[in-house]
Amino acid sequence: MALPCRTVFIQNGDRDYERKCRIAAAMSLLITFLAQLRAISDVRKMNLETLTRERSA
């Protein structure tokens, strides 16, 4: 598990590192969120295709 940004900042005393760490953490959350949206979209698409197939059969 990675150290929190604040802990690393206290150890290194590098403000730029803390800012970069926070930006990286925010981007990681954003990427995870977008991946989850994509997964939800894919599941809905599969469900819609299945429903369409069942109706046409």
PDB file of N, CA, C and O in Angstrom:
ATOM      1  N   MET A   1       0.848  -1.188   0.000  1.00  0.00           N
ATOM      2  CA  MET A   1       0.000   0.000   0.000  1.00  0.00           C
ATOM      3  C   MET A   1       0.889   1.246   0.000  1.00  0.00           C
ATOM      4  O   MET A   1       1.870   1.322   0.740  1.00  0.00           O
ATOM      5  N   ALA A   2       0.539   2.197  -0.823  1.00  0.00           N
ATOM      6  CA  ALA A   2       1.330   3.423  -0.936  1.00  0.00           C
ATOM      7  C   ALA A   2       1.101   4.328   0.269  1.00  0.00           C
ATOM      8  O   ALA A   2       0.030   4.326   0.875  1.00  0.00           O
ATOM      9  N   LEU A   3       2.124   5.095   0.599  1.00  0.00           N
ATOM     10  CA  LEU A   3       1.994   6.058   1.690  1.00  0.00           C
ATOM     11  C   LEU A   3       1.122   7.231   1.254  1.00  0.00           C
ATOM     12  O   LEU A   3       1.171   7.632   0.091  1.00  0.00           O
ATOM     13  N   PRO A   4       0.325   7.786   2.163  1.00  0.00           N
ATOM     14  CA  PRO A   4      -0.456   8.980   1.808  1.00  0.00           C
ATOM     15  C   PRO A   4       0.467  10.135   1.414  1.00  0.00           C
ATOM     16  O   PRO A   4       1.623  10.185   1.835  1.00  0.00           O
ATOM     17  N   CYS A   5      -0.035  11.038   0.624  1.00  0.00           N
ATOM     18  CA  CYS A   5       0.754  12.165   0.138  1.00  0.00           C
ATOM     19  C   CYS A   5       1.339  12.976   1.285  1.00  0.00           C
ATOM     20  O   CYS A   5       2.498  13.387   1.227  1.00  0.00           O
ATOM     21  N   ARG A   6       0.554  13.208   2.317  1.00  0.00           N
ATOM     22  CA  ARG A   6       0.997  14.045   3.439  1.00  0.00           C
ATOM     23  C   ARG A   6       2.191  13.387   4.148  1.00  0.00           C
ATOM     24  O   ARG A   6       3.144  14.078   4.508  1.00  0.00           O
ATOM     25  N   THR A   7       2.152  12.065   4.351  1.00  0.00           N
ATOM     26  CA  THR A   7       3.242  11.352   5.020  1.00  0.00           C
ATOM     27  C   THR A   7       4.528  11.470   4.214  1.00  0.00           C
ATOM     28  O   THR A   7       5.596  11.723   4.772  1.00  0.00           O
ATOM     29  N   VAL A   8       4.424  11.288   2.915  1.00  0.00           N
ATOM     30  CA  VAL A   8       5.594  11.395   2.047  1.00  0.00           C
ATOM     31  C   VAL A   8       6.138  12.820   2.084  1.00  0.00           C
ATOM     32  O   VAL A   8       7.352  13.027   2.100  1.00  0.00           O
ATOM     33  N   PHE A   9       5.242  13.792   2.098  1.00  0.00           N
ATOM     34  CA  PHE A   9       5.650  15.197   2.143  1.00  0.00           C
ATOM     35  C   PHE A   9       6.432  15.489   3.427  1.00  0.00           C
ATOM     36  O   PHE A   9       7.467  16.154   3.386  1.00  0.00           O
ATOM     37  N   ILE A  10       5.941  14.996   4.557  1.00  0.00           N
ATOM     38  CA  ILE A  10       6.628  15.235   5.837  1.00  0.00           C
ATOM     39  C   ILE A  10       8.012  14.578   5.807  1.00  0.00           C
ATOM     40  O   ILE A  10       8.976  15.154   6.312  1.00  0.00           O
ATOM     41  N   GLN A  11       8.119  13.382   5.222  1.00  0.00           N
ATOM     42  CA  GLN A  11       9.398  12.688   5.171  1.00  0.00           C
ATOM     43  C   GLN A  11      10.373  13.390   4.235  1.00  0.00           C
ATOM     44  O   GLN A  11      11.553  13.527   4.562  1.00  0.00           O
ATOM     45  N   ASN A  12       9.898  13.835   3.081  1.00  0.00           N
ATOM     46  CA  ASN A  12      10.788  14.416   2.075  1.00  0.00           C
ATOM     47  C   ASN A  12      10.888  15.936   2.149  1.00  0.00           C
ATOM     48  O   ASN A  12      11.890  16.515   1.729  1.00  0.00           O
ATOM     49  N   GLY A  13       9.866  16.574   2.674  1.00  0.00           N
ATOM     50  CA  GLY A  13       9.852  18.030   2.738  1.00  0.00           C
ATOM     51  C   GLY A  13       9.799  18.687   1.364  1.00  0.00           C
ATOM     52  O   GLY A  13      10.271  19.811   1.191  1.00  0.00           O
ATOM     53  N   ASP A  14       9.231  17.996   0.397  1.00  0.00           N
ATOM     54  CA  ASP A  14       9.188  18.489  -0.986  1.00  0.00           C
ATOM     55  C   ASP A  14       7.743  18.842  -1.347  1.00  0.00           C
ATOM     56  O   ASP A  14       6.923  17.948  -1.559  1.00  0.00           O
ATOM     57  N   ARG A  15       7.431  20.120  -1.415  1.00  0.00           N
ATOM     58  CA  ARG A  15       6.057  20.555  -1.715  1.00  0.00           C
ATOM     59  C   ARG A  15       5.629  20.151  -3.123  1.00  0.00           C
ATOM     60  O   ARG A  15       4.480  19.770  -3.340  1.00  0.00           O
ATOM     61  N   ASP A  16       6.539  20.235  -4.062  1.00  0.00           N
ATOM     62  CA  ASP A  16       6.216  19.862  -5.439  1.00  0.00           C
ATOM     63  C   ASP A  16       5.837  18.385  -5.514  1.00  0.00           C
ATOM     64  O   ASP A  16       4.943  18.003  -6.269  1.00  0.00           O
ATOM     65  N   TYR A  17       6.523  17.561  -4.727  1.00  0.00           N
ATOM     66  CA  TYR A  17       6.219  16.126  -4.713  1.00  0.00           C
ATOM     67  C   TYR A  17       4.806  15.899  -4.169  1.00  0.00           C
ATOM     68  O   TYR A  17       4.057  15.073  -4.689  1.00  0.00           O
ATOM     69  N   GLU A  18       4.449  16.649  -3.107  1.00  0.00           N
ATOM     70  CA  GLU A  18       3.104  16.498  -2.530  1.00  0.00           C
ATOM     71  C   GLU A  18       2.041  16.861  -3.566  1.00  0.00           C
ATOM     72  O   GLU A  18       1.034  16.163  -3.691  1.00  0.00           O
ATOM     73  N   ARG A  19       2.259  17.948  -4.309  1.00  0.00           N
ATOM     74  CA  ARG A  19       1.295  18.376  -5.333  1.00  0.00           C
ATOM     75  C   ARG A  19       1.168  17.317  -6.421  1.00  0.00           C
ATOM     76  O   ARG A  19       0.061  16.976  -6.837  1.00  0.00           O
ATOM     77  N   LYS A  20       2.304  16.800  -6.877  1.00  0.00           N
ATOM     78  CA  LYS A  20       2.273  15.762  -7.915  1.00  0.00           C
ATOM     79  C   LYS A  20       1.579  14.504  -7.413  1.00  0.00           C
ATOM     80  O   LYS A  20       0.844  13.847  -8.151  1.00  0.00           O
ATOM     81  N   CYS A  21       1.822  14.180  -6.153  1.00  0.00           N
ATOM     82  CA  CYS A  21       1.198  12.997  -5.559  1.00  0.00           C
ATOM     83  C   CYS A  21      -0.323  13.166  -5.519  1.00  0.00           C
ATOM     84  O   CYS A  21      -1.062  12.236  -5.842  1.00  0.00           O
ATOM     85  N   ARG A  22      -0.777  14.336  -5.128  1.00  0.00           N
ATOM     86  CA  ARG A  22      -2.221  14.588  -5.065  1.00  0.00           C
ATOM     87  C   ARG A  22      -2.851  14.557  -6.462  1.00  0.00           C
ATOM     88  O   ARG A  22      -3.952  14.037  -6.642  1.00  0.00           O
ATOM     89  N   ILE A  23      -2.149  15.114  -7.436  1.00  0.00           N
ATOM     90  CA  ILE A  23      -2.655  15.086  -8.814  1.00  0.00           C
ATOM     91  C   ILE A  23      -2.744  13.645  -9.307  1.00  0.00           C
ATOM     92  O   ILE A  23      -3.732  13.256  -9.929  1.00  0.00           O
ATOM     93  N   ALA A  24      -1.709  12.855  -9.027  1.00  0.00           N
ATOM     94  CA  ALA A  24      -1.710  11.452  -9.443  1.00  0.00           C
ATOM     95  C   ALA A  24      -2.847  10.679  -8.770  1.00  0.00           C
ATOM     96  O   ALA A  24      -3.493   9.846  -9.405  1.00  0.00           O
ATOM     97  N   ALA A  25      -3.089  10.953  -7.497  1.00  0.00           N
ATOM     98  CA  ALA A  25      -4.173  10.279  -6.783  1.00  0.00           C
ATOM     99  C   ALA A  25      -5.528  10.655  -7.383  1.00  0.00           C
ATOM    100  O   ALA A  25      -6.395   9.798  -7.552  1.00  0.00           O
ATOM    101  N   ALA A  26      -5.705  11.929  -7.702  1.00  0.00           N
ATOM    102  CA  ALA A  26      -6.964  12.383  -8.305  1.00  0.00           C
ATOM    103  C   ALA A  26      -7.154  11.756  -9.689  1.00  0.00           C
ATOM    104  O   ALA A  26      -8.260  11.344 -10.038  1.00  0.00           O
ATOM    105  N   MET A  27      -6.085  11.686 -10.468  1.00  0.00           N
ATOM    106  CA  MET A  27      -6.188  11.076 -11.796  1.00  0.00           C
ATOM    107  C   MET A  27      -6.504   9.589 -11.692  1.00  0.00           C
ATOM    108  O   MET A  27      -7.268   9.054 -12.495  1.00  0.00           O
ATOM    109  N   SER A  28      -5.921   8.932 -10.712  1.00  0.00           N
ATOM    110  CA  SER A  28      -6.201   7.517 -10.502  1.00  0.00           C
ATOM    111  C   SER A  28      -7.680   7.294 -10.185  1.00  0.00           C
ATOM    112  O   SER A  28      -8.303   6.371 -10.709  1.00  0.00           O
ATOM    113  N   LEU A  29      -8.236   8.152  -9.318  1.00  0.00           N
ATOM    114  CA  LEU A  29      -9.664   8.046  -9.003  1.00  0.00           C
ATOM    115  C   LEU A  29     -10.524   8.296 -10.237  1.00  0.00           C
ATOM    116  O   LEU A  29     -11.522   7.610 -10.457  1.00  0.00           O
ATOM    117  N   LEU A  30     -10.131   9.277 -11.036  1.00  0.00           N
ATOM    118  CA  LEU A  30     -10.882   9.597 -12.244  1.00  0.00           C
ATOM    119  C   LEU A  30     -10.851   8.426 -13.228  1.00  0.00           C
ATOM    120  O   LEU A  30     -11.878   8.077 -13.809  1.00  0.00           O
ATOM    121  N   ILE A  31      -9.689   7.825 -13.414  1.00  0.00           N
ATOM    122  CA  ILE A  31      -9.555   6.694 -14.330  1.00  0.00           C
ATOM    123  C   ILE A  31     -10.396   5.516 -13.842  1.00  0.00           C
ATOM    124  O   ILE A  31     -11.052   4.846 -14.639  1.00  0.00           O
ATOM    125  N   THR A  32     -10.375   5.264 -12.529  1.00  0.00           N
ATOM    126  CA  THR A  32     -11.192   4.183 -11.965  1.00  0.00           C
ATOM    127  C   THR A  32     -12.672   4.452 -12.205  1.00  0.00           C
ATOM    128  O   THR A  32     -13.417   3.550 -12.588  1.00  0.00           O
ATOM    129  N   PHE A  33     -13.093   5.682 -11.980  1.00  0.00           N
ATOM    130  CA  PHE A  33     -14.490   6.065 -12.181  1.00  0.00           C
ATOM    131  C   PHE A  33     -14.904   5.864 -13.641  1.00  0.00           C
ATOM    132  O   PHE A  33     -15.974   5.321 -13.919  1.00  0.00           O
ATOM    133  N   LEU A  34     -14.048   6.305 -14.572  1.00  0.00           N
ATOM    134  CA  LEU A  34     -14.362   6.152 -15.993  1.00  0.00           C
ATOM    135  C   LEU A  34     -14.405   4.679 -16.400  1.00  0.00           C
ATOM    136  O   LEU A  34     -15.232   4.286 -17.224  1.00  0.00           O
ATOM    137  N   ALA A  35     -13.525   3.870 -15.833  1.00  0.00           N
ATOM    138  CA  ALA A  35     -13.530   2.433 -16.124  1.00  0.00           C
ATOM    139  C   ALA A  35     -14.824   1.791 -15.625  1.00  0.00           C
ATOM    140  O   ALA A  35     -15.382   0.918 -16.290  1.00  0.00           O
ATOM    141  N   GLN A  36     -15.298   2.221 -14.457  1.00  0.00           N
ATOM    142  CA  GLN A  36     -16.556   1.684 -13.943  1.00  0.00           C
ATOM    143  C   GLN A  36     -17.734   2.092 -14.817  1.00  0.00           C
ATOM    144  O   GLN A  36     -18.629   1.287 -15.072  1.00  0.00           O
ATOM    145  N   LEU A  37     -17.736   3.347 -15.279  1.00  0.00           N
ATOM    146  CA  LEU A  37     -18.798   3.788 -16.190  1.00  0.00           C
ATOM    147  C   LEU A  37     -18.784   2.956 -17.467  1.00  0.00           C
ATOM    148  O   LEU A  37     -19.837   2.569 -17.974  1.00  0.00           O
ATOM    149  N   ARG A  38     -17.598   2.684 -17.981  1.00  0.00           N
ATOM    150  CA  ARG A  38     -17.469   1.880 -19.195  1.00  0.00           C
ATOM    151  C   ARG A  38     -18.007   0.468 -18.965  1.00  0.00           C
ATOM    152  O   ARG A  38     -18.698  -0.085 -19.821  1.00  0.00           O
ATOM    153  N   ALA A  39     -17.691  -0.106 -17.823  1.00  0.00           N
ATOM    154  CA  ALA A  39     -18.171  -1.449 -17.507  1.00  0.00           C
ATOM    155  C   ALA A  39     -19.692  -1.470 -17.405  1.00  0.00           C
ATOM    156  O   ALA A  39     -20.340  -2.390 -17.905  1.00  0.00           O
ATOM    157  N   ILE A  40     -20.259  -0.456 -16.758  1.00  0.00           N
ATOM    158  CA  ILE A  40     -21.722  -0.368 -16.643  1.00  0.00           C
ATOM    159  C   ILE A  40     -22.341  -0.245 -18.034  1.00  0.00           C
ATOM    160  O   ILE A  40     -23.352  -0.881 -18.332  1.00  0.00           O
ATOM    161  N   SER A  41     -21.728   0.574 -18.874  1.00  0.00           N
ATOM    162  CA  SER A  41     -22.222   0.765 -20.235  1.00  0.00           C
ATOM    163  C   SER A  41     -22.177  -0.543 -21.017  1.00  0.00           C
ATOM    164  O   SER A  41     -23.119  -0.871 -21.737  1.00  0.00           O
ATOM    165  N   ASP A  42     -21.080  -1.291 -20.877  1.00  0.00           N
ATOM    166  CA  ASP A  42     -20.943  -2.568 -21.575  1.00  0.00           C
ATOM    167  C   ASP A  42     -21.999  -3.568 -21.123  1.00  0.00           C
ATOM    168  O   ASP A  42     -22.567  -4.287 -21.945  1.00  0.00           O
ATOM    169  N   VAL A  43     -22.264  -3.618 -19.824  1.00  0.00           N
ATOM    170  CA  VAL A  43     -23.271  -4.544 -19.294  1.00  0.00           C
ATOM    171  C   VAL A  43     -24.656  -4.162 -19.815  1.00  0.00           C
ATOM    172  O   VAL A  43     -25.434  -5.029 -20.215  1.00  0.00           O
ATOM    173  N   ARG A  44     -24.957  -2.880 -19.810  1.00  0.00           N
ATOM    174  CA  ARG A  44     -26.259  -2.436 -20.320  1.00  0.00           C
ATOM    175  C   ARG A  44     -26.406  -2.776 -21.805  1.00  0.00           C
ATOM    176  O   ARG A  44     -27.475  -3.187 -22.256  1.00  0.00           O
ATOM    177  N   LYS A  45     -25.319  -2.599 -22.556  1.00  0.00           N
ATOM    178  CA  LYS A  45     -25.358  -2.915 -23.982  1.00  0.00           C
ATOM    179  C   LYS A  45     -25.612  -4.408 -24.198  1.00  0.00           C
ATOM    180  O   LYS A  45     -26.404  -4.788 -25.061  1.00  0.00           O
ATOM    181  N   MET A  46     -24.935  -5.254 -23.409  1.00  0.00           N
ATOM    182  CA  MET A  46     -25.148  -6.700 -23.529  1.00  0.00           C
ATOM    183  C   MET A  46     -26.577  -7.068 -23.167  1.00  0.00           C
ATOM    184  O   MET A  46     -27.202  -7.889 -23.839  1.00  0.00           O
ATOM    185  N   ASN A  47     -27.102  -6.451 -22.092  1.00  0.00           N
ATOM    186  CA  ASN A  47     -28.483  -6.722 -21.687  1.00  0.00           C
ATOM    187  C   ASN A  47     -29.466  -6.312 -22.778  1.00  0.00           C
ATOM    188  O   ASN A  47     -30.433  -7.025 -23.049  1.00  0.00           O
ATOM    189  N   LEU A  48     -29.217  -5.157 -23.408  1.00  0.00           N
ATOM    190  CA  LEU A  48     -30.083  -4.676 -24.475  1.00  0.00           C
ATOM    191  C   LEU A  48     -30.034  -5.626 -25.680  1.00  0.00           C
ATOM    192  O   LEU A  48     -31.064  -5.924 -26.283  1.00  0.00           O
ATOM    193  N   GLU A  49     -28.828  -6.096 -26.022  1.00  0.00           N
ATOM    194  CA  GLU A  49     -28.701  -7.034 -27.141  1.00  0.00           C
ATOM    195  C   GLU A  49     -29.431  -8.335 -26.844  1.00  0.00           C
ATOM    196  O   GLU A  49     -30.090  -8.897 -27.719  1.00  0.00           O
ATOM    197  N   THR A  50     -29.312  -8.818 -25.601  1.00  0.00           N
ATOM    198  CA  THR A  50     -30.009 -10.054 -25.211  1.00  0.00           C
ATOM    199  C   THR A  50     -31.517  -9.863 -25.286  1.00  0.00           C
ATOM    200  O   THR A  50     -32.234 -10.727 -25.792  1.00  0.00           O
ATOM    201  N   LEU A  51     -31.992  -8.741 -24.787  1.00  0.00           N
ATOM    202  CA  LEU A  51     -33.422  -8.439 -24.803  1.00  0.00           C
ATOM    203  C   LEU A  51     -33.933  -8.357 -26.237  1.00  0.00           C
ATOM    204  O   LEU A  51     -35.012  -8.867 -26.540  1.00  0.00           O
ATOM    205  N   THR A  52     -33.169  -7.722 -27.120  1.00  0.00           N
ATOM    206  CA  THR A  52     -33.569  -7.599 -28.525  1.00  0.00           C
ATOM    207  C   THR A  52     -33.636  -8.974 -29.185  1.00  0.00           C
ATOM    208  O   THR A  52     -34.553  -9.261 -29.954  1.00  0.00           O
ATOM    209  N   ARG A  53     -32.652  -9.823 -28.875  1.00  0.00           N
ATOM    210  CA  ARG A  53     -32.638 -11.181 -29.436  1.00  0.00           C
ATOM    211  C   ARG A  53     -33.840 -11.981 -28.954  1.00  0.00           C
ATOM    212  O   ARG A  53     -34.467 -12.701 -29.732  1.00  0.00           O
ATOM    213  N   GLU A  54     -34.164 -11.855 -27.658  1.00  0.00           N
ATOM    214  CA  GLU A  54     -35.295 -12.608 -27.103  1.00  0.00           C
ATOM    215  C   GLU A  54     -36.615 -12.147 -27.712  1.00  0.00           C
ATOM    216  O   GLU A  54     -37.507 -12.964 -27.940  1.00  0.00           O
ATOM    217  N   ARG A  55     -36.748 -10.869 -27.973  1.00  0.00           N
ATOM    218  CA  ARG A  55     -37.978 -10.350 -28.554  1.00  0.00           C
ATOM    219  C   ARG A  55     -38.150 -10.796 -30.003  1.00  0.00           C
ATOM    220  O   ARG A  55     -39.267 -11.059 -30.450  1.00  0.00           O
ATOM    221  N   SER A  56     -37.045 -10.878 -30.727  1.00  0.00           N
ATOM    222  CA  SER A  56     -37.140 -11.242 -32.142  1.00  0.00           C
ATOM    223  C   SER A  56     -37.303 -12.753 -32.325  1.00  0.00           C
ATOM    224  O   SER A  56     -37.699 -13.203 -33.400  1.00  0.00           O
ATOM    225  N   ALA A  57     -37.004 -13.532 -31.295  1.00  0.00           N
ATOM    226  CA  ALA A  57     -37.122 -14.996 -31.408  1.00  0.00           C
ATOM    227  C   ALA A  57     -38.559 -15.462 -31.248  1.00  0.00           C
ATOM    228  O   ALA A  57     -38.830 -16.661 -31.315  1.00  0.00           O
TER     229      ALA A  57
END
